[in-house]
Every structure is written in structure tokens, then in C-alpha cells.
Amino acid sequence: MTECLFCKIVQGAIPSKKLYEDDEILAFHDIRPIAPVHFLIIPKAHVETLYDAGMEHHAALGNMLAMAGGLAMTAGATDGFRTIVNCGRVGHQEVYHLHMHVIGGPEPLGPMISRRT
């Protein structure tokens, strides 16, 4: 996927501030953070959306979740954090390479989304 922003980050063609990397996943700081702690965890293999993830991706997806807590703690979210995976247009996915936002900080984040009345 030569046009994929996150594939270019995986390949090293675009620099990133890495938190963690292994054979299957990469974690790096978001360039437009919305909280004191805001980083992304992505599979290195190109998977466009969560709709496209299959059992062949289970190891990378499991590693993403398994690493989230320790990385959040190391990054400074010591009293809680939120994980978000946006999927598709309605889910407001901006980059079509599956990614998980890890967001936190010393202050509460507020409600996840507003409830419709």
C-alpha cells in the first residue's frame, strides 16, 4: 500500500515518535494529540478497517490490546485511559489502516460520546 500514510510510517519513509515496535505492531505518538497521552497502535500489515480484520490478524490485534495498558502507563496515563478504534465513514475513520487510539492523562477524559435524548 504505497499510498497509505501508516504503511509509510511502518516502512520508515515518514518519521514517527515510536513508543514500541515488534514484528507485528507499531505504537507511536499521535501528531495531533487530544489529551496529554495520545498514541496509536497499528498492525504492521495493511488492514484497512476493522471490517477487514480476520482470524489471520488475530495475533497482531491481540498484541495491540495486550500492549495498550503497559504503554499507556509508561506514557503517563497512570489512572486510566481509553482505547478507540474508529471504523469507516460513520465511525469517523480518517486513515484507512486499522489503528487503535490510546488516550489518557492525569485528568478525566469526560464522557465517551453524548447520549441522544
N, C-alpha and C positions, 0 to 999 in steps of 0.2 A: 504494500500500500504506500506508494511513493508520495502521495498527496496527503497522507494522514499526519497531522501535527504530532500526535503521541507516538506514532511509529518513528517519526524523525527524532523525537527525544530518545526513544529506546536505542536507535542507531547511533546516537551521539551527534547527529547533524545539527540539532538545536540544543543549546546548553540548558541544564536544569540544576536546581539546588537539590541534590539527591539526599534522601533520608535512609534509603535501604534499597538493595538490589540483590537478586539471586538469579538463577537460571530461568525462572518463570514469571517473576513480578518485579515491578519497579515502583518505588514510592518517592515522591518529590513534592516540594512546596508549591502551592498554587501561586501563580504570578499576580493574581488579583484576590488576595485573601479577604474573607468576610468576617473573620474572627482572628484573635491572636494566634490560635493554632488552626491552620487550614492547609492540609496537604492532600494529595491524590495518591491512590494506589491503583496501578493498572496491570493487566496481564501483558506480558511482552508480545504474545501472539496477538495479531489483529482480530478482534471480535467487535463488530460494530455496536451492538446493543445487547442488553440482557436477553432480548428476544432471540438473539442468535447464539447464545451460550448453550452448549450441550454437555453431555456427560464427558466428552473428550476434554472439556475445560475444567472439570471438577477439581483437579489438583491446584491449579492456579487460583480459582475462585476461593477454595478453602484456605489457601495460603494468604490471600488478601484479607479475609476475615480474621484469621489466626494472628496475623501481624498487626492488625489495627490497634489493639489495646496497648501493646508494648510500645509501639511507635508513638501513639498519642501521649502516653505517659512521658516518654523521653522528650517529646516536643513541648511539654508543659501543660498538657490537659490532664491534671492530676486528680480532678474531682468530677470527671465525667466528660463525655464527648458524644457527638452524633455522627453516624455514618449515613450517607445519602448516595443512592445510585439512581440517577435520572435516566429515563428510558424513553426515547422517541420524542416526537414533537410535543405531545401533550405533557410529557414529563419534563419538558424544557431541557432536553439533552442538547448541549452546544457543540461538543466534539464527538463525532461518531466513531469512537474507540471506547469500548466499555471502560468505565472508571468509577472508583468509589471515592467520594469526598469524605475526609475525616476532619471534623470541625469541633473546636472546643476552646477552652481558655479558662481564666480564673473566674469569670462572671457567668451567670446563667445565660443560656442562648435564647430564651424566650420560647414561645410556642412553635411547634414544628410547622404547621400551616393553620391558617384561620379557618374556623368552622363556619360553614354556611348555616344561616338561620332559616 
